[in-house]
Amino acid sequence: GCSRIKARLEAFGRELIGDNSANVRFENGEVIVGAKRYAFADFIKQAYMARVQLSASGFYKTPDIHWDREKGEGRPFFYYAYGASVSEVVIDTLSGEYRVARVDILHDVGKSLNPAIDVGQIEGGFIQGMGWVTSEELFWDDKGQLKSHAPSTYKIPLASDVPEIFNVALAEWSTNPERTIRRSKAVGEPPLMLAASVVEALSMAVASVADYRISPCLDTPVTPERVLMAVTDLQNRGA
């Protein structure tokens, strides 16, 4: 990308002085075209006014990954990030409503580039996952039209759904064996899966109705309606 922008600016510089063979150098905050010197900012302003494209696009190609779909073999990911979470919930057995009282997370981020940002990513990813497994339900009508297509019908987590106690720790002993930037690991979406601990906590809370003798059947998303149905089922079974 940068080399393409540089080539355009070099061509513009030669056009500016009317010499297609002039040498163009960028050094010490200046652009030197032949014997002419320009302050870098002034030169760029002239290029902009002359409609020289000053941007370029590119993308990162992750190395050493491959996958054979037919054989089910290969290396689909460059590396893995690991995490563990424990969740505590409180349910209302009369209404099925519940709240997540506490969550403790330990997550692997390799050698963190910015711990504050990584912690924020883990918190956000977990809450996103919590919505996925507890409230984000899809409904279709008899014609196959999706009815839960807006915030008014598709319930996403709110700030009020964040656990009252929310502890996130980074695995400081971790490092990335791959040659990433300072051996760090991306941690934007992996924490989403840790919300499974909320499902397990809800399942155990419902099971308490039967003194943990029966494991309830809870489909995701575990909405208050499904919690109430599971509680009622255990009660009707004489638990």
Number of C-alpha atoms within 10 A of each C-alpha: 10 11 9 14 14 15 12 14 20 21 16 20 26 17 14 16 13 10 13 13 11 18 13 21 15 15 10 9 10 15 22 21 22 15 9 12 14 15 15 16 12 12 19 16 13 15 18 12 9 11 9 16 12 14 9 10 7 7 6 5 7 8 8 10 12 12 12 10 8 6 7 8 10 12 12 11 12 12 13 13 15 15 16 14 19 17 22 19 19 15 18 15 18 9 13 18 15 16 18 20 15 17 21 15 21 18 23 26 27 25 20 24 15 9 14 9 13 22 21 14 19 26 20 17 20 26 23 20 22 27 21 21 22 23 17 20 17 13 12 11 9 6 6 8 10 12 12 16 13 10 8 8 13 15 17 18 17 10 7 8 14 19 18 12 13 14 15 17 14 19 17 14 9 18 16 19 11 13 8 14 11 13 16 20 23 17 23 17 14 19 26 22 18 23 24 20 18 25 21 16 17 25 22 18 23 29 20 17 18 17 11 14 10 15 14 22 14 17 14 15 17 22 20 19 12 18 26 20 19 23 26 17 14 19 12 9 9 7 16
